[in-house]
Amino acid sequence: MGTILGTSEILALSLPLSLSVAALGSAMGLGRVVASAVEATARQPEAAGKVLVNMMAGAALIEALTIYVLILVFMLMGKIQ
């Protein structure tokens, strides 16, 4: 018969997985943000300042997702016994 996973085992498997998915999504999002900013600056060099400010604001929000998931993982690691 198969064994049934308990809460601790499920957390031990899902916490690293959730962190890696968040990091992957963040990396893909940041790549798209930077690529779009470089393309916009190449098209209109005079708007480089505005593009940079918007890119930095977007990058900060994207990175916040990964930081929130990291904090959640640390909080839930205390539940693993």
VOPA-720316 format. One line per field, with one value per atom (N, C-alpha, C): atom name; residue number from 1; residue in one letter; x, y, z. Coordinates in steps of 0.1 Angstrom, whole numbers, always signed. Layout:
<atoms>
atom: [CA  ...]
n: [NUM  ...]
res: [A  ...]
x: [X  ...]
y: [Y  ...]
z: [Z  ...]
</atoms>
This chain:
<atoms>
atom: [N  CA  C  N  CA  C  N  CA  C  N  CA  C  N  CA  C  N  CA  C  N  CA  C  N  CA  C  N  CA  C  N  CA  C  N  CA  C  N  CA  C  N  CA  C  N  CA  C  N  CA  C  N  CA  C  N  CA  C  N  CA  C  N  CA  C  N  CA  C  N  CA  C  N  CA  C  N  CA  C  N  CA  C  N  CA  C  N  CA  C  N  CA  C  N  CA  C  N  CA  C  N  CA  C  N  CA  C  N  CA  C  N  CA  C  N  CA  C  N  CA  C  N  CA  C  N  CA  C  N  CA  C  N  CA  C  N  CA  C  N  CA  C  N  CA  C  N  CA  C  N  CA  C  N  CA  C  N  CA  C  N  CA  C  N  CA  C  N  CA  C  N  CA  C  N  CA  C  N  CA  C  N  CA  C  N  CA  C  N  CA  C  N  CA  C  N  CA  C  N  CA  C  N  CA  C  N  CA  C  N  CA  C  N  CA  C  N  CA  C  N  CA  C  N  CA  C  N  CA  C  N  CA  C  N  CA  C  N  CA  C  N  CA  C  N  CA  C  N  CA  C  N  CA  C  N  CA  C  N  CA  C  N  CA  C  N  CA  C  N  CA  C  N  CA  C  N  CA  C  N  CA  C]
n: [1  1  1  2  2  2  3  3  3  4  4  4  5  5  5  6  6  6  7  7  7  8  8  8  9  9  9  10  10  10  11  11  11  12  12  12  13  13  13  14  14  14  15  15  15  16  16  16  17  17  17  18  18  18  19  19  19  20  20  20  21  21  21  22  22  22  23  23  23  24  24  24  25  25  25  26  26  26  27  27  27  28  28  28  29  29  29  30  30  30  31  31  31  32  32  32  33  33  33  34  34  34  35  35  35  36  36  36  37  37  37  38  38  38  39  39  39  40  40  40  41  41  41  42  42  42  43  43  43  44  44  44  45  45  45  46  46  46  47  47  47  48  48  48  49  49  49  50  50  50  51  51  51  52  52  52  53  53  53  54  54  54  55  55  55  56  56  56  57  57  57  58  58  58  59  59  59  60  60  60  61  61  61  62  62  62  63  63  63  64  64  64  65  65  65  66  66  66  67  67  67  68  68  68  69  69  69  70  70  70  71  71  71  72  72  72  73  73  73  74  74  74  75  75  75  76  76  76  77  77  77  78  78  78  79  79  79  80  80  80  81  81  81]
res: [M  M  M  G  G  G  T  T  T  I  I  I  L  L  L  G  G  G  T  T  T  S  S  S  E  E  E  I  I  I  L  L  L  A  A  A  L  L  L  S  S  S  L  L  L  P  P  P  L  L  L  S  S  S  L  L  L  S  S  S  V  V  V  A  A  A  A  A  A  L  L  L  G  G  G  S  S  S  A  A  A  M  M  M  G  G  G  L  L  L  G  G  G  R  R  R  V  V  V  V  V  V  A  A  A  S  S  S  A  A  A  V  V  V  E  E  E  A  A  A  T  T  T  A  A  A  R  R  R  Q  Q  Q  P  P  P  E  E  E  A  A  A  A  A  A  G  G  G  K  K  K  V  V  V  L  L  L  V  V  V  N  N  N  M  M  M  M  M  M  A  A  A  G  G  G  A  A  A  A  A  A  L  L  L  I  I  I  E  E  E  A  A  A  L  L  L  T  T  T  I  I  I  Y  Y  Y  V  V  V  L  L  L  I  I  I  L  L  L  V  V  V  F  F  F  M  M  M  L  L  L  M  M  M  G  G  G  K  K  K  I  I  I  Q  Q  Q]
x: [+8  +0  +9  +4  +11  +10  +20  +19  +12  +6  -1  +9  +11  +19  +12  +20  +14  +17  +13  +14  +29  +37  +51  +58  +55  +60  +56  +43  +37  +44  +46  +52  +67  +74  +88  +89  +79  +80  +75  +65  +59  +66  +73  +79  +91  +100  +110  +105  +95  +88  +82  +75  +68  +78  +89  +100  +106  +109  +115  +106  +93  +83  +82  +82  +82  +95  +106  +119  +119  +114  +114  +105  +93  +84  +90  +97  +103  +114  +122  +133  +128  +117  +111  +105  +98  +92  +103  +114  +124  +131  +133  +138  +130  +117  +108  +108  +109  +109  +121  +133  +145  +146  +141  +141  +132  +121  +112  +117  +124  +130  +141  +150  +160  +155  +144  +138  +132  +125  +119  +130  +141  +152  +158  +159  +165  +156  +143  +133  +133  +133  +132  +142  +154  +165  +162  +154  +151  +142  +135  +126  +133  +146  +153  +151  +151  +149  +135  +125  +111  +111  +117  +117  +124  +135  +143  +135  +128  +121  +109  +102  +91  +97  +108  +114  +118  +124  +128  +116  +105  +93  +87  +87  +82  +91  +104  +113  +111  +109  +108  +95  +84  +72  +73  +81  +83  +91  +102  +110  +103  +93  +85  +78  +74  +67  +77  +89  +98  +102  +103  +106  +94  +82  +70  +70  +73  +73  +84  +96  +107  +103  +97  +92  +82  +73  +63  +69  +79  +86  +93  +100  +106  +96  +85  +74  +69  +67  +61  +71  +84  +94  +94  +89  +87  +76  +68  +57  +62  +73  +79  +85  +81  +87  +95]
y: [-12  +0  +12  +23  +35  +43  +51  +59  +72  +78  +91  +101  +112  +123  +131  +135  +144  +158  +167  +181  +185  +180  +183  +179  +168  +163  +171  +175  +183  +197  +203  +216  +215  +204  +202  +201  +196  +195  +207  +214  +225  +238  +240  +253  +256  +247  +250  +251  +244  +244  +258  +263  +276  +287  +286  +296  +296  +284  +284  +289  +286  +291  +306  +312  +326  +333  +326  +332  +331  +320  +319  +329  +331  +341  +355  +358  +371  +373  +363  +364  +366  +359  +361  +375  +379  +393  +404  +402  +412  +412  +401  +400  +408  +406  +413  +428  +432  +446  +453  +447  +453  +453  +442  +442  +453  +455  +465  +479  +481  +494  +497  +487  +489  +492  +485  +488  +502  +506  +519  +530  +528  +538  +538  +527  +527  +534  +533  +540  +555  +559  +573  +576  +579  +582  +594  +603  +615  +612  +600  +596  +586  +585  +575  +577  +589  +592  +586  +589  +584  +569  +564  +549  +543  +548  +543  +543  +554  +555  +545  +544  +534  +519  +517  +504  +500  +510  +507  +505  +512  +510  +496  +492  +479  +468  +470  +460  +458  +469  +468  +460  +463  +455  +440  +437  +423  +416  +423  +417  +415  +424  +423  +409  +404  +391  +380  +380  +370  +372  +384  +387  +382  +385  +381  +365  +358  +344  +339  +345  +341  +343  +354  +356  +345  +342  +332  +318  +315  +302  +302  +312  +312  +311  +317  +316  +302  +296  +282  +271  +275  +265  +261  +270  +267  +256  +254  +244  +230  +229  +216  +210  +198  +191  +179]
z: [+0  +0  +0  -6  -6  +7  +9  +21  +18  +28  +27  +33  +25  +29  +40  +50  +60  +57  +65  +63  +62  +70  +70  +57  +52  +39  +28  +28  +17  +17  +29  +30  +25  +29  +26  +10  +4  -11  -18  -13  -20  -17  -6  -3  -13  -16  -25  -40  -42  -56  -58  -48  -49  -51  -43  -44  -58  -63  -76  -87  -86  -96  -96  -84  -82  -88  -85  -90  -105  -111  -125  -132  -126  -131  -130  -119  -117  -127  -130  -140  -154  -157  -170  -172  -161  -161  -162  -155  -155  -169  -175  -188  -198  -197  -207  -204  -191  -188  -194  -191  -196  -211  -218  -232  -238  -232  -237  -235  -223  -220  -230  -233  -243  -257  -260  -273  -274  -263  -263  -263  -257  -257  -270  -277  -291  -301  -298  -307  -305  -292  -288  -278  -282  -272  -263  -268  -259  -248  -248  -237  -228  -228  -220  -205  -201  -186  -181  -189  -185  -186  -196  -198  -186  -182  -171  -158  -155  -143  -143  -154  -154  -154  -160  -159  -145  -138  -124  -115  -117  -109  -112  -124  -128  -122  -123  -118  -103  -96  -81  -78  -85  -82  -86  -96  -100  -89  -85  -74  -61  -59  -46  -45  -56  -56  -51  -56  -51  -36  -32  -18  -9  -14  -6  -5  -15  -15  -6  -7  +2  +17  +20  +34  +38  +29  +32  +34  +26  +27  +41  +45  +58  +69  +68  +78  +79  +68  +68  +71  +70  +73  +88  +96  +110  +113  +103  +105  +102  +95  +92  +104  +108  +120  +116]
</atoms>
